[in-house]
Amino acid sequence: MSSDEDFVTFIVDQIKDVGAISYRKMFGEYAIYSGGKVVALVCDNQLFVKRTDAGRVFIGEVVEAPPYPGAKPSFLIEDNLDDKEWMSQLIHITANELPAPKPKRKSR
């Protein structure tokens, strides 16, 4: 089952105060970016935030699950989706802890 774009735009609206937030459809699901970094995935209309130590501390009792078969586990966010301040803080914390994306290689 692929994700509904309405759910993705809801999530993006919840975290838009963080700054440069964007999303891109990938294989029927979506990647959410903050400052050019992939911070979360939306798969099967569920939000999966990249794991970070600071995110784990912020969330407290985390639920981890892979967003799709074979993927590394991420934080599954089921509660607090309606809490803009909490969601924005989580995404801000996550983006700050993730490394900058590697530059893309130029094709020959």
C-alpha positions in Angstrom: 0.0 0.0 0.0 1.4 3.4 -0.9 1.1 6.5 1.1 -1.6 9.2 0.5 -0.1 12.5 -0.4 -2.7 14.2 1.8 -1.1 12.5 4.8 2.3 13.7 3.7 1.2 17.3 3.3 -0.4 17.1 6.8 3.0 16.0 8.2 4.9 18.7 6.3 2.4 21.3 7.5 3.0 20.1 11.1 6.8 20.7 10.8 6.9 23.7 8.4 8.2 26.0 11.2 11.5 24.1 11.3 12.6 25.8 8.1 13.4 24.4 4.7 11.1 21.3 4.6 10.4 19.5 1.4 9.3 16.0 0.3 9.7 13.8 -2.7 7.9 10.7 -3.9 10.0 7.7 -4.1 8.7 4.2 -5.1 5.1 5.1 -4.1 6.3 6.4 -0.7 7.8 9.7 0.4 11.0 11.0 1.8 10.9 14.2 4.0 13.8 16.5 3.9 15.0 19.2 6.3 17.8 21.4 5.1 18.6 18.9 2.3 18.8 16.0 4.8 16.4 13.1 4.7 15.0 13.2 8.2 11.9 11.0 7.8 10.0 8.6 5.6 6.3 8.2 5.1 5.4 4.6 4.3 1.9 3.1 4.4 0.7 6.4 5.9 3.0 6.1 8.8 5.8 8.5 9.9 9.3 7.0 10.4 11.9 9.4 11.7 15.6 8.7 11.3 17.2 7.3 14.5 19.5 9.7 16.4 20.7 9.6 20.0 19.2 13.1 20.7 15.9 12.0 19.1 15.7 8.9 21.3 16.2 11.1 24.4 13.6 13.6 23.2 11.0 10.9 22.5 11.6 8.9 25.6 9.9 5.5 25.1 10.6 4.9 21.4 8.9 2.5 19.1 11.3 1.3 16.3 10.3 -0.4 13.1 11.6 -0.6 9.6 9.6 1.6 7.2 9.7 -1.1 4.5 11.1 -4.7 4.4 14.8 -4.8 4.5 15.2 -1.2 5.8 17.1 -0.2 9.0 14.7 0.5 11.8 13.5 4.1 12.4 11.5 5.7 15.1 7.8 5.0 14.3 5.8 8.1 15.4 2.2 7.2 16.1 1.4 9.7 18.9 1.9 13.4 18.8 1.3 13.8 15.1 -1.2 16.6 15.9 1.3 18.4 18.2 3.1 20.9 15.8 5.5 22.1 18.5 6.6 18.5 19.5 6.9 17.4 15.9 8.9 20.4 14.9 11.2 20.0 17.8 11.8 16.3 16.9 12.6 17.1 13.3 14.9 20.0 14.3 16.7 17.7 16.7 17.0 15.0 14.1 18.2 17.3 11.3 20.9 18.8 13.6 22.3 15.4 14.5 22.4 13.9 11.0 25.5 14.4 8.9 25.3 16.6 5.8 24.5 14.7 2.7 27.4 13.6 0.6 27.9 15.6 -2.6 26.6 13.8 -5.7 29.2 12.5 -8.1 29.2 14.0 -11.5 28.4 11.4 -14.2 30.9 11.0 -17.0 
